[in-house]
Amino acid sequence: MIIILDMTAHRLPVDRPSFDTATAHFDELGRHLWEPIGAATVAALALRPGERVLDACCGTGASALPSARLVGPDGAVDAVDISDPMIDRLRRHASDLPQLRASSADVTTWEPSGYDVVQAVLGIFFFPDMAAGTDHLVSRARVGGRVGLTVWRRGAMEAAGARLGRAVSEVLGTPPSGPPPSPPPARDIRTVEGFTDWLRDRGLHDVVVRVHEHRLPMTPDIAWLVVLGSGFRAALDPLDEEGIEAVRGRYLELLAEDDVTELDATTLVGTGSRR
């Protein structure tokens, strides 16, 4: 069966070891992908000096680092991620920012609260229960505090996911037949309307969803870095080094054959205030 990879889906089959393994490449991909997206989220929240911020699913700091600079020495940023290697890398990046406190923990059980700002960039769809995990994040903000959540827009990252899924299937020798289609979700948070309604369901008011257009040139180096430095990395877990190299070659061939020279990495940045 062809492996279907969708980075925009509500739930992704990515485990903690996959992200631990991807840390170095995740960090390298940052300037191309994570940092522009993180900066757009931070800008939408208009952080101010002295504020307390919870940055959930922080990775290596794409949104936590600019947040710490904006809140300054009188503010504080708690950056939380379940991956120890990601947090270790973030601590090195933040060595000159004592206001940034990086913690390796499950943010869906994070206890401190009363934050002026709670933000999560491309992380909520990894929660075992996305709605319950997000509700917990919202509860960490003070009443009137701001919440910012960023998700992929429908269609984003699909060019890479479809070709990678096909390449992995071919290398593994699985039959070329896809799974039966699943019914569409009742509310698709990958659309502006769906995400707006979903955020309101989380108890937020004054909700605004902004479209952050972002595209990557799919050179061979960047195309493969997108695989190694993102949730797509989990697709390589069943393969040995020889198999991974075979997937790399076939994946790049498929991109060339289909004339995929650009990757849509557009996100939706949703903000609101806690009631």
C-alpha positions as CSV (number, residue, x, y, z in Angstrom):
1,M,0.0,0.0,0.0
2,I,1.4,3.4,-0.9
3,I,2.3,5.4,2.2
4,I,0.4,8.6,2.5
5,L,2.2,11.4,4.2
6,D,0.3,14.6,5.1
7,M,2.0,17.1,7.4
8,T,-1.2,19.1,7.5
9,A,-3.3,16.4,8.9
10,H,-4.9,16.6,12.4
11,R,-2.8,13.6,13.6
12,L,0.6,12.6,12.4
13,P,2.3,9.2,12.9
14,V,5.5,10.8,14.4
15,D,7.0,9.7,17.6
16,R,9.5,11.3,20.0
17,P,12.6,9.3,18.8
18,S,11.9,10.6,15.2
19,F,12.2,14.2,16.4
20,D,15.2,13.4,18.5
21,T,16.9,12.0,15.5
22,A,15.9,14.9,13.3
23,T,17.3,17.6,15.7
24,A,20.4,18.7,13.7
25,H,18.5,18.8,10.4
26,F,15.5,20.4,12.0
27,D,17.8,23.2,13.2
28,E,19.4,23.5,9.8
29,L,16.0,23.8,8.1
30,G,15.1,26.6,10.5
31,R,16.3,29.5,8.4
32,H,14.4,28.2,5.4
33,L,11.2,27.2,7.1
34,W,10.7,27.3,10.9
35,E,12.1,30.7,11.5
36,P,10.0,32.7,9.0
37,I,6.9,30.9,10.3
38,G,7.8,31.4,13.9
39,A,8.5,35.1,13.3
40,A,5.1,35.5,11.7
41,T,3.4,34.0,14.7
42,V,5.3,36.3,17.1
43,A,4.6,39.3,15.0
44,A,0.8,38.5,15.1
45,L,0.9,38.4,18.9
46,A,2.7,41.8,19.3
47,L,4.8,40.8,22.3
48,R,5.8,43.6,24.6
49,P,8.7,44.1,27.1
50,G,8.1,42.5,30.5
51,E,5.5,39.9,29.4
52,R,5.5,36.2,30.4
53,V,5.2,33.8,27.5
54,L,4.7,30.1,27.2
55,D,6.1,28.7,24.0
56,A,4.7,25.2,23.5
57,C,6.3,22.6,21.2
58,C,9.2,25.0,20.9
59,G,11.7,22.8,18.9
60,T,15.0,24.6,18.7
61,G,13.6,28.0,19.2
62,A,12.1,29.4,16.0
63,S,9.5,31.4,18.0
64,A,11.0,31.2,21.5
65,L,14.2,33.0,20.6
66,P,12.5,36.1,19.0
67,S,10.0,36.1,21.8
68,A,12.7,36.3,24.5
69,R,14.3,39.2,22.7
70,L,11.1,41.1,22.5
71,V,10.0,40.6,26.2
72,G,13.5,41.5,27.3
73,P,15.3,41.0,30.6
74,D,12.2,42.0,32.6
75,G,10.1,39.3,30.8
76,A,10.2,35.6,30.7
77,V,9.7,32.8,28.1
78,D,9.1,29.2,29.2
79,A,10.0,27.2,26.1
80,V,8.7,23.6,26.3
81,D,9.3,20.6,24.1
82,I,9.2,16.8,24.6
83,S,12.5,16.2,22.8
84,D,15.6,16.4,25.0
85,P,18.0,17.0,22.0
86,M,15.8,19.9,20.8
87,I,15.9,21.5,24.2
88,D,19.6,21.0,24.5
89,R,20.1,22.7,21.2
90,L,17.8,25.6,22.2
91,R,19.7,26.1,25.4
92,R,22.9,26.6,23.4
93,H,21.1,29.1,21.1
94,A,19.7,31.0,24.2
95,S,23.0,31.2,26.2
96,D,22.8,35.0,26.1
97,L,19.1,35.2,26.9
98,P,18.6,34.4,30.7
99,Q,14.9,35.3,30.4
100,L,14.4,32.1,28.2
101,R,13.9,29.0,30.3
102,A,13.9,25.8,28.2
103,S,12.3,22.7,29.6
104,S,12.0,19.1,28.3
105,A,8.4,18.2,29.2
106,D,5.0,17.2,28.0
107,V,3.4,20.6,27.5
108,T,-0.1,19.0,27.7
109,T,0.4,18.6,31.4
110,W,2.4,21.8,32.0
111,E,1.4,23.3,35.3
112,P,2.5,26.9,35.5
113,S,-0.2,29.4,34.4
114,G,-1.0,33.1,34.3
115,Y,0.9,33.8,31.1
116,D,0.4,37.0,29.2
117,V,0.9,35.0,26.0
118,V,0.7,31.3,25.1
119,Q,1.9,30.3,21.6
120,A,2.4,27.0,19.7
121,V,3.8,27.0,16.2
122,L,3.0,23.9,14.2
123,G,2.7,21.7,17.2
124,I,-0.8,21.1,18.3
125,F,-1.5,18.4,15.7
126,F,1.1,16.2,17.5
127,F,-1.0,16.1,20.6
128,P,-2.7,12.7,21.3
129,D,-5.9,14.6,21.7
130,M,-5.6,17.9,19.8
131,A,-8.6,19.6,21.3
132,A,-7.9,18.6,24.9
133,G,-4.2,19.5,24.6
134,T,-5.0,22.8,23.1
135,D,-7.6,23.5,25.8
136,H,-4.9,22.9,28.4
137,L,-2.7,25.4,26.6
138,V,-5.4,28.0,26.6
139,S,-6.0,27.5,30.3
140,R,-2.3,28.4,30.9
141,A,-3.0,32.0,29.8
142,R,-4.4,34.5,32.2
143,V,-7.9,35.8,31.6
144,G,-7.5,38.3,28.9
145,G,-4.2,36.9,27.9
146,R,-3.3,36.3,24.2
147,V,-3.1,32.9,22.5
148,G,-1.4,32.2,19.2
149,L,-1.6,28.9,17.3
150,T,-0.1,28.2,13.9
151,V,-1.1,25.3,11.6
152,W,-0.5,24.3,8.0
153,R,-3.0,25.6,5.5
154,R,-4.8,22.9,3.5
155,G,-2.5,21.9,0.6
156,A,0.7,23.0,2.3
157,M,3.6,20.5,2.2
158,E,1.6,18.1,0.0
159,A,4.1,18.2,-2.9
160,A,6.8,16.8,-0.7
161,G,4.6,14.4,1.2
162,A,3.1,12.8,-1.9
163,R,6.5,12.2,-3.6
164,L,8.2,11.0,-0.4
165,G,5.3,8.6,0.3
166,R,5.6,7.1,-3.2
167,A,9.4,6.8,-3.0
168,V,9.2,5.0,0.4
169,S,6.5,2.6,-0.9
170,E,8.6,1.8,-4.0
171,V,11.8,1.1,-2.0
172,L,9.9,-1.0,0.5
173,G,8.2,-2.9,-2.3
174,T,4.7,-2.3,-1.1
175,P,1.8,-2.7,-3.6
176,P,0.8,0.5,-5.5
177,S,-2.6,0.8,-4.0
178,G,-3.7,3.6,-1.7
179,P,-5.9,3.3,1.4
180,P,-9.7,3.8,1.1
181,P,-10.6,7.5,1.3
182,S,-11.5,8.7,4.8
183,P,-14.5,11.0,5.3
184,P,-13.6,14.7,5.5
185,P,-13.3,16.1,9.1
186,A,-16.4,17.9,10.4
187,R,-14.3,21.0,10.8
188,D,-11.1,21.5,8.8
189,I,-8.7,23.7,10.8
190,R,-6.6,23.9,7.7
191,T,-9.0,26.5,6.3
192,V,-9.4,30.1,7.6
193,E,-13.1,29.5,8.4
194,G,-12.6,26.1,10.1
195,F,-9.7,27.3,12.2
196,T,-11.5,30.4,13.2
197,D,-14.5,28.4,14.5
198,W,-12.3,25.8,16.1
199,L,-10.4,28.5,18.1
200,R,-13.7,30.0,19.2
201,D,-14.6,26.5,20.4
202,R,-11.5,26.6,22.6
203,G,-12.9,29.6,24.5
204,L,-11.1,32.4,22.7
205,H,-12.6,35.6,21.6
206,D,-11.5,38.4,19.2
207,V,-10.2,35.5,17.0
208,V,-8.2,36.5,13.9
209,V,-6.7,34.0,11.5
210,R,-4.1,35.4,9.2
211,V,-2.7,33.6,6.1
212,H,1.2,33.5,6.1
213,E,2.2,32.7,2.5
214,H,5.6,31.0,2.4
215,R,7.3,29.0,-0.4
216,L,10.6,27.2,-0.6
217,P,12.6,26.6,-3.7
218,M,12.9,22.8,-4.1
219,T,16.5,22.5,-4.9
220,P,17.8,18.9,-4.2
221,D,19.5,20.0,-1.0
222,I,16.5,21.8,0.4
223,A,14.1,19.2,-0.8
224,W,15.9,16.5,1.1
225,L,16.5,18.7,4.1
226,V,12.7,19.2,4.3
227,V,12.4,15.4,4.8
228,L,15.3,15.0,7.3
229,G,14.3,18.1,9.3
230,S,10.6,17.7,9.7
231,G,7.9,15.3,10.7
232,F,8.4,13.5,7.4
233,R,11.6,12.0,9.0
234,A,9.4,9.3,10.6
235,A,8.7,7.8,7.2
236,L,12.4,6.7,7.0
237,D,12.3,4.8,10.3
238,P,11.7,1.4,8.7
239,L,14.7,1.8,6.4
240,D,18.4,1.1,6.8
241,E,21.1,3.5,5.4
242,E,21.0,1.9,2.0
243,G,17.2,2.1,1.9
244,I,17.3,5.7,3.0
245,E,19.7,6.6,0.2
246,A,17.5,4.7,-2.3
247,V,14.5,6.8,-1.1
248,R,16.4,10.0,-1.4
249,G,17.3,9.2,-5.0
250,R,13.8,8.2,-6.0
251,Y,12.2,11.1,-4.2
252,L,14.4,13.6,-6.0
253,E,13.7,11.9,-9.3
254,L,9.9,12.1,-8.7
255,L,10.2,15.8,-7.9
256,A,12.1,16.4,-11.2
257,E,9.7,14.2,-13.2
258,D,6.7,16.2,-11.9
259,D,8.5,19.5,-12.3
260,V,8.1,20.4,-8.6
261,T,10.4,23.3,-8.2
262,E,8.7,25.1,-5.4
263,L,7.1,23.9,-2.1
264,D,4.0,25.6,-0.7
265,A,4.7,26.0,3.1
266,T,1.8,28.4,3.8
267,T,0.5,28.5,7.3
268,L,-2.5,29.9,9.2
269,V,-1.7,32.0,12.2
270,G,-4.7,32.1,14.6
271,T,-4.8,34.5,17.5
272,G,-7.3,35.3,20.2
273,S,-7.8,36.2,23.8
274,R,-8.8,34.0,26.7
275,R,-12.2,34.6,28.2
